[in-house]
Amino acid sequence: MTFEYGDPAVDLNTLATGSSPWFNLASGKRFNDDRSPTIESMMLDLDGDGLLDRLDNASTPATTGDCRATWMRNQGPATASAIP
């Protein structure tokens, strides 16, 4: 039995179609130069309640290199009394 494989080259600048950062555990950018990959958003439990919260990169060129993030706390499923 023999196995054959295709070209191992990977195009890291191609975006996955039909993919949304809201449905991934993490998302970011990769570059075709010497820059490091980025993490733009990540789902993780920041407050220890067992629910995944969303952490987004909030850094901008104006932040002069400071790392900034936006935390969206997972409030859990809406209860029937909370739905209008």
Secondary structure, DSSP 8 states (H G I E B T S, - for coil): -----------TT---TT--GGGSSEE----SSSS-----EEEE-SSSSSS-EEEEE---GGGTT---EEEE----S--GGG--
